[in-house]
Amino acid sequence: MSAIEPEKETIAHLDSTENYAVHKGHGDTANLSGAQLKEVYNAELYAAINESKIEKWSKTSMHLYFSIFIAFCCACANGYDGSLMTAILAMPHFQDTFNSGTTGIQVSVIFSLYTVGSMVGAPFAAVLSDRYGRRKGMFVGGATIILGMIIAATSTHIAQLVVGRFVLGFGIAIMTVAAPAYSIEIAPPHWRGRCTGFYNCGWFGGSIPAAAITFGTNNINSNLSWQLPLIFQAFACIIVMGAVFFIPESPRYLMANGREEEAIDFLVKYHGNGQRDNKLVALEVMEMKENISQDGIDKRWWDYRPLFFTHNGRWRMAQVLMISIFGQFSGNGLGYFNTVIYSNLGVTSVSAQLGYNLLSSVVSAIGALSAVSLTDRMPRRKVLVLGTFACACFLAINAGLSKALSEQGENISTSIAQGALAAYFLFNVMFSFTYTPLQGVIPAEALETTMRAKGLAASGIIVSAIGFINQFAGPVALQNMGYKYIWIFVGWDIVESGLWYIFGVESQGRTLEQLEWVYNQKYPVKASLKADKVVVQADGHVSEVVVP
C-alpha cells in the first residue's frame, strides 16, 4: 500500500549535523543591517524552517493535505455520534419503538455501551496500529463501524441497539488510535499543530452533519426518521476505507520498523520539496535515527511499562492523562444531553431543541477552527490554563441564571433564559477553542513514536471511562439535581486550570524527537519553557544562536 517509490540515492550525507547546525556566537551578527534578535524553543528547527520553505500549493503538498483529510474523516465518524443520539432520543418514532425516555437508566445504557466498546477496543487498536501500520488501523476501524451501524439501524429492541452501540464504540477506538498518530507523524514540524488540530476538529465535521440530518429527518413520519441518521454514520468510514490505499504510510512508523529508505523518501518528497539536501529533512532524519528505537515497546504488544515506570514516561503520560480527563470532564459532557438542558431553559418543542443543537455545533466549530489556525503560534500551556478558567466562568454564569429560572416556576423570564442559553453557548465556544484542537495534539506530541499507539490507546481508555461516567451518571444527575449539577464542573474547571499551570509541559516550537530531551529533565515543565536566542538576518537566514 506504499504511495512512495524509493529513490536509489545515497543517504549518508543526511546523517551529518553540518546540514542543519546553526553557528554559535555572542550576537555579533545582530549589528548587521536588518538583523533581529528572536527567542525560539529550538534554534536548529527554526533555522531549518526559515531556510527550507515548503511549497504550500505544490502537488505533493496537496497530497499531504489529502492524507490529513482522511485522518480528519476518522474523527468525523466519532463526532457524528456525539450529536446523533442526543437528537434521536427526542424523536417520537424512536420513543415509540424503544420507549427509553430522555433521561434515566435506559438512556444511560444506550449512551454508555458505546463508551464500553471503545474501552475494550483500545488495546486491540494499539496492537493493530503498531504491527500493521496506521493506514490499516484506519481501514479496520471503518469496517467495524459499518458493522455496528448495520446492527443498530436494524434493531427493534434495546438489546440489539445496545450491541450495535458497543460494536460502533469498538470501531471508533481503532480509528481514533491510528488517525491522530498518523496525522502528527506525517506533518512537517511547523504544521504539526494545525494538521493534528484539524484532525480533531473532525468531531464537528461529524457532529454538524449529524445535527443537520436529524433536524431534517425528524419530519419523516416513520422509523426512517431515526434509522437514516444511523445509516449515514457509515459515510465517513467509506471514504476512509477507499482512500487509505492512495496515501503514504507514516515515516516514523517506517523508521521504527527498519524501512529507513522509505521514511527518508517520504521526508524528501513531502517536507523537502523533493530536495535531498534540504536542511529540514536532514534535521528530521538525524533526530528520528537517534530517538526512534527499532526494538521499542511497539514490538511487544503486552508492554506498557515505560509509560509508567520511567521518569520520562510518567511525565509524558501525565500530559496524556490531563488532556484525556480534562477534555471530557470540563462540562462539555453536558452536550450529550443538550435537549434536556434546553428544556430546563424553557425551550420545549422538539424542532426548536434540534435547531439549537445544530446551532451549538456550528458556533463550537467556529471556536475550534479559529484555534486550529493559531495552534502553531500559540503556546499550548498558556491556552489551557487561561481557557479552562474561562470555561469555569461561563458555566458559573449559566448555573446562576439557571437557578433564577428554577425559582420562577412556569412564568420564566425570557431575558434570563436567553442569558443562560448565551452563557452555555459561550462555554461551548471557549471549550472548543481551548480543547478541541489540543485534544488531538497534546497526547500525540507527548508520546514518542514507539509508545505513541499504546499511549493513545491508554488515552482512549481514559477518555472512554470519563465518557462512561458522563453518559451514565449525566442523565441521572440532571434528573435528580437539575442545574446544580453544573456547579460541580465550575469547581473542577478551576482545579484543572491550576493543574495545567503546575504540570503542563510546553511542546509548541519543538520537534517530536527534541521533546525527548525535555521529558528527560528533572522538571520538564521548566525545561520546556527554556528558549534559545537567535539572530535572524533581513533575508530570514539564521546567522547564529547566541550563547552566554
Salt bridges, closest charged atoms under 4 A:
GLU9 OE1 - ARG276 NE 3.57
ASP15 OD1 - LYS289 NZ 2.78
GLU51 OE1 - LYS279 NZ 2.85
GLU51 OE2 - HIS541 ND1 2.93
ASP81 OD1 - ARG165 NH1 2.43
ASP130 OD1 - ARG134 NH1 3.35
ASP130 OD2 - LYS454 NZ 3.90
GLU185 OE2 - ARG134 NH2 2.78
GLU185 OE2 - ARG452 NH1 2.72
GLU249 OE1 - ARG135 NE 3.54
GLU260 OE2 - LYS289 NZ 3.23
GLU262 OE2 - ARG259 NE 2.99
ASP265 OD1 - ARG276 NH1 3.22
GLU284 OE1 - HIS271 ND1 2.77
ASP298 OD2 - LYS299 NZ 2.85
ASP303 OD2 - ARG300 NE 2.97
ASP303 OD1 - ARG305 NE 2.94
ASP376 OD2 - ARG194 NE 2.67
GLU407 OE2 - LYS403 NZ 2.67
GLU445 OE2 - ARG192 NE 2.76
GLU445 OE2 - ARG380 NH2 2.65
GLU513 OE2 - ARG252 NE 3.01
GLU516 OE1 - ARG316 NH2 2.65
ASP532 OD1 - LYS530 NZ 3.97
